[in-house]
């Protein structure tokens, strides 16, 4: 059920990492890549264990569909919805997701 979310977010992470310089990134960008990796990894762990609410899960699916269509504006709107409605559950990885979408935009 969450496989498309993981596939899309993995692609977003890889594209973002490349945009930041990948293996040759400067130390500041390298830290950002490592931070992104840690936070998105935590989200994947929650998805794999089913430790995420239906509402947050549904919004993530919509967000990833927007990303798959290169519709970054819609993806950011959904990210804002998650911030307002699911902050307590999603605060650890939401800012990272926003930063990655903005980098990719």
KOLVEX-267894 format. One record per residue (C-alpha): residue in three letters; x, y, z. Coordinates in steps of 0.25 Angstrom, whole numbers, plus 5000, padded with zeros to 4 digits. Example, Ala and Ser with C-alpha at 12.3 -4.5 7.8 and 13.67 -1.06 7.14 Angstrom:
ALA504949825031
SER505549965029
END
This chain:
UNK500050005000
UNK501150105003
UNK502150054993
UNK501850164983
UNK502150264994
UNK503450204998
UNK503850194983
UNK503550334980
UNK504150394993
UNK505450304990
UNK505450364976
UNK505250504982
UNK506350484992
UNK507350434981
UNK507050554972
UNK507150644983
UNK508550584988
UNK509050604973
UNK508550744973
UNK509350774986
UNK510650714980
UNK510450564983
UNK511750504988
UNK512550624984
UNK511650724992
UNK512350825001
UNK512250795016
UNK510950885019
UNK510250815007
UNK510750675012
UNK510150705025
UNK508850745019
UNK508850615011
UNK509150535023
UNK508050605031
UNK507050575019
UNK507450425019
UNK507250415034
UNK505850485034
UNK505350415022
UNK505850285028
UNK505050305040
UNK503850325032
UNK504050195024
UNK504250125037
UNK502850185041
UNK502250145028
UNK502850005029
UNK502249975043
UNK500950035039
UNK501150145050
UNK500550255043
UNK499050305043
UNK498150285031
UNK498050435029
UNK499550455029
UNK499650335020
UNK498650385010
UNK499250515009
UNK500650455007
UNK500050374995
UNK499450504989
UNK500750574991
UNK501550464984
UNK500550464973
UNK500750614971
UNK502350594971
UNK502150484961
UNK501450584952
UNK502550684955
UNK501450774961
UNK502350834972
UNK501350944975
UNK500250844979
UNK501250754986
UNK501650874995
UNK500150914997
UNK499950765003
UNK501150785011
UNK500550905017
UNK499250825020
UNK500050725027
UNK500750835035
UNK499450885040
UNK498650755042
UNK499650655046
UNK500850735052
UNK500950645065
UNK501150525056
UNK501950575045
UNK502850685050
UNK504050605050
UNK504150585035
UNK503250695030
UNK504250805029
UNK505150715022
UNK504150675012
UNK503850825009
UNK505350855008
UNK505550744998
UNK504250784990
UNK504850924989
UNK506250874985
UNK505650794974
UNK504650904969
END
